[in-house]
Amino acid sequence: MKLIMSPASPFVRKVAVLIRETGQQGDIEEVEVSTTPVNTAEAVWAANPLGKIPALVLEDGRALYDSRVITRFLDARAQARLYPEDRLWDVLTLEATADGILEAAVLMVYEGRVRPEEVRYAPWVEAQWTKAMTAVRAVNDRWLDQLDGPLDMAQIAVGCALGYLDFRHGARDWREAAPDLADWYASFEQRPAMVATRPPD
């Protein structure tokens, strides 16, 4: 199998962490591409008609996307139970919350990197940050107990979301509004799979 990926993508990182946590590195070739929303790599188009990463190309040539589809597939393949049936809806909801944080944070980056300066809209950027921080506070205030216990996909997703906030928006300091979540993340980010998938500086 081939994972079409970029190490800077937080959605790719979710998949990469799962691959390492479940011991599937030897079965999946990571194919690094350089791609943007306005200059999409051919390998990405070939695997995903939406032009987004990650995409997982299977042995028979079919491709799976987006990250939540890929993680469900790889979890089932490894029988890792990162989507435990007794907590499935909580895990899926928390993963969706983490993905929402990522979507808002990535859009902020695109606004600064992709759009010409004369058409950037600062209130829109701040609205995205408000979405991200509202979700971060919700995890801190209402979901923290879901991050305890055996590893699951919700923990991986939240960890990757917080890591991306540090990577691209570190100056905004999400920790001040979520001190308990910050304590959890300080431990979680030391997991070998998280360390191995840290985005490049």
BAMARBA-265029 format. One line per field, with one value per residue (C-alpha): x, y, z; residue number from 1; residue in three letters. Coordinates in Angstrom, 1 decimal. Layout:
<nulos>
east: X|...
north: Y|...
up: Z|...
n: NUM|...
res: Ala|...
</nulos>
This chain:
<nulos>
east: 0.0|1.0|0.1|0.1|1.2|3.1|4.7|3.4|-0.3|-2.0|-4.5|-1.7|-0.2|-3.3|-2.8|0.9|0.5|-2.0|0.3|3.1|0.9|-0.4|2.9|1.9|5.0|6.4|3.2|2.7|5.1|4.8|5.0|5.8|4.3|4.5|1.0|-1.2|-4.9|-4.0|-1.2|-2.2|0.3|-0.6|-0.2|-2.8|-5.3|-4.7|-5.6|-8.3|-10.6|-10.9|-7.2|-6.6|-4.2|-3.9|-5.0|-4.2|-3.7|-4.5|-2.8|-5.6|-5.2|-8.3|-7.7|-9.3|-9.7|-10.2|-8.2|-11.2|-11.9|-8.2|-7.9|-11.0|-9.7|-6.2|-7.6|-9.9|-6.9|-4.8|-7.7|-6.3|-9.7|-8.9|-12.6|-14.0|-17.6|-18.6|-17.5|-17.8|-20.0|-18.0|-14.7|-16.2|-17.6|-14.3|-12.4|-14.7|-14.2|-10.4|-10.8|-12.9|-10.1|-7.7|-9.9|-10.2|-6.5|-5.5|-7.9|-6.1|-2.8|-4.2|-5.5|-2.0|-0.1|-2.4|-4.5|-2.9|-2.3|-4.8|-7.7|-7.0|-9.7|-8.6|-12.1|-12.5|-9.2|-10.2|-13.6|-11.7|-9.6|-12.7|-14.1|-10.8|-10.6|-14.3|-13.7|-10.4|-12.2|-15.0|-12.5|-10.9|-14.2|-16.4|-14.4|-11.2|-12.4|-12.6|-8.9|-8.0|-7.7|-6.4|-5.3|-8.1|-8.5|-10.0|-6.8|-4.7|-6.9|-6.8|-3.1|-2.5|-4.8|-3.0|0.3|-0.8|-1.9|1.6|3.2|1.3|-0.2|2.1|2.1|-1.6|-1.1|-4.1|-2.9|-4.0|-7.6|-7.3|-4.8|-6.1|-5.9|-2.4|-1.3|-2.7|-1.0|2.3|2.4|0.7|3.1|5.9|4.6|7.1|4.6|3.9|7.6|8.3|5.7|6.4|6.2|9.4|10.5
north: 0.0|3.6|6.6|9.8|12.3|15.4|15.4|19.0|17.9|17.3|15.0|12.9|12.9|11.3|8.4|8.2|8.0|5.2|3.3|3.5|2.7|-0.4|-1.6|-1.3|0.7|-2.2|-2.6|1.0|3.1|6.8|8.8|12.4|15.0|18.8|20.0|23.1|23.9|25.9|23.7|20.1|17.4|14.9|12.0|13.5|14.0|10.4|9.1|11.6|13.5|16.2|16.8|16.4|14.4|11.9|9.2|5.5|3.5|-0.2|-3.1|-3.5|0.2|1.5|4.6|5.5|9.0|11.1|10.7|9.3|6.7|5.7|5.4|3.3|1.0|0.6|0.1|-2.7|-4.2|-4.3|-5.2|-2.6|-1.5|2.2|2.6|0.6|-0.4|0.4|4.0|4.4|7.4|9.4|8.5|9.5|12.7|13.7|12.8|15.0|17.8|17.5|17.5|20.6|22.3|21.3|22.5|25.9|26.1|25.0|27.6|30.3|29.1|29.1|32.6|33.8|31.7|31.2|34.3|37.5|40.0|42.5|40.1|38.6|39.2|39.4|39.0|35.7|34.5|35.5|33.7|30.5|30.9|31.4|28.1|26.3|27.7|27.1|23.4|23.3|24.7|22.1|19.3|20.7|21.3|18.4|15.7|15.3|12.1|10.6|11.1|8.8|5.0|2.8|4.5|5.3|7.3|10.3|10.7|10.5|13.1|15.5|15.1|15.9|18.8|20.4|19.7|21.5|24.5|24.6|24.1|26.8|29.1|28.7|32.5|32.4|30.0|27.7|26.4|29.4|28.6|24.9|24.1|20.6|19.7|21.2|18.9|15.9|16.9|17.4|13.6|12.5|14.3|12.2|9.0|7.5|7.7|11.3|12.1|10.3|12.2|15.7|18.1|19.5|22.9
up: 0.0|-0.5|1.6|-0.4|2.1|3.3|6.7|7.4|7.1|10.4|8.7|7.4|10.8|12.3|9.9|10.4|14.2|13.8|11.5|14.0|17.0|15.3|13.8|10.1|9.0|7.0|5.0|3.8|1.7|2.6|-0.7|0.1|-2.3|-2.5|-2.9|-2.2|-2.8|-5.9|-7.2|-6.5|-7.2|-9.9|-7.5|-5.3|-8.2|-9.2|-5.8|-4.7|-7.1|-4.4|-4.6|-0.9|1.3|2.8|0.4|0.8|-2.4|-1.8|-3.4|-6.0|-7.0|-5.2|-3.1|0.3|1.6|3.8|7.0|9.0|6.3|6.2|10.0|10.3|7.5|9.1|12.6|11.3|9.3|12.5|14.8|17.1|18.6|18.4|17.7|20.6|20.2|23.8|23.3|19.5|19.3|21.9|20.1|16.7|18.0|19.7|16.5|14.6|17.1|16.6|12.9|13.1|15.1|12.3|9.5|11.1|11.8|8.3|6.7|8.7|7.2|3.7|4.1|4.9|2.4|-0.6|-0.9|-2.2|0.6|-0.8|-0.5|2.9|5.4|9.0|10.6|8.8|10.2|13.7|13.2|12.4|15.5|17.6|16.2|17.0|20.5|21.3|20.5|22.5|25.5|25.0|25.1|28.2|30.0|28.8|27.1|29.2|30.8|27.3|26.9|29.8|29.5|26.7|23.5|21.0|17.8|19.7|21.7|18.5|16.7|19.6|20.0|16.4|16.5|19.5|17.8|14.7|16.8|18.2|14.8|12.9|15.6|18.6|19.3|20.1|23.0|23.2|26.6|28.6|27.9|28.4|31.3|32.0|28.3|28.2|31.0|29.2|25.9|27.7|28.4|25.2|22.8|24.2|22.8|20.3|17.5|18.1|18.4|15.1|13.2|14.4|11.4|10.1|11.4
n: 1|2|3|4|5|6|7|8|9|10|11|12|13|14|15|16|17|18|19|20|21|22|23|24|25|26|27|28|29|30|31|32|33|34|35|36|37|38|39|40|41|42|43|44|45|46|47|48|49|50|51|52|53|54|55|56|57|58|59|60|61|62|63|64|65|66|67|68|69|70|71|72|73|74|75|76|77|78|79|80|81|82|83|84|85|86|87|88|89|90|91|92|93|94|95|96|97|98|99|100|101|102|103|104|105|106|107|108|109|110|111|112|113|114|115|116|117|118|119|120|121|122|123|124|125|126|127|128|129|130|131|132|133|134|135|136|137|138|139|140|141|142|143|144|145|146|147|148|149|150|151|152|153|154|155|156|157|158|159|160|161|162|163|164|165|166|167|168|169|170|171|172|173|174|175|176|177|178|179|180|181|182|183|184|185|186|187|188|189|190|191|192|193|194|195|196|197|198|199|200|201
res: Met|Lys|Leu|Ile|Met|Ser|Pro|Ala|Ser|Pro|Phe|Val|Arg|Lys|Val|Ala|Val|Leu|Ile|Arg|Glu|Thr|Gly|Gln|Gln|Gly|Asp|Ile|Glu|Glu|Val|Glu|Val|Ser|Thr|Thr|Pro|Val|Asn|Thr|Ala|Glu|Ala|Val|Trp|Ala|Ala|Asn|Pro|Leu|Gly|Lys|Ile|Pro|Ala|Leu|Val|Leu|Glu|Asp|Gly|Arg|Ala|Leu|Tyr|Asp|Ser|Arg|Val|Ile|Thr|Arg|Phe|Leu|Asp|Ala|Arg|Ala|Gln|Ala|Arg|Leu|Tyr|Pro|Glu|Asp|Arg|Leu|Trp|Asp|Val|Leu|Thr|Leu|Glu|Ala|Thr|Ala|Asp|Gly|Ile|Leu|Glu|Ala|Ala|Val|Leu|Met|Val|Tyr|Glu|Gly|Arg|Val|Arg|Pro|Glu|Glu|Val|Arg|Tyr|Ala|Pro|Trp|Val|Glu|Ala|Gln|Trp|Thr|Lys|Ala|Met|Thr|Ala|Val|Arg|Ala|Val|Asn|Asp|Arg|Trp|Leu|Asp|Gln|Leu|Asp|Gly|Pro|Leu|Asp|Met|Ala|Gln|Ile|Ala|Val|Gly|Cys|Ala|Leu|Gly|Tyr|Leu|Asp|Phe|Arg|His|Gly|Ala|Arg|Asp|Trp|Arg|Glu|Ala|Ala|Pro|Asp|Leu|Ala|Asp|Trp|Tyr|Ala|Ser|Phe|Glu|Gln|Arg|Pro|Ala|Met|Val|Ala|Thr|Arg|Pro|Pro|Asp
</nulos>
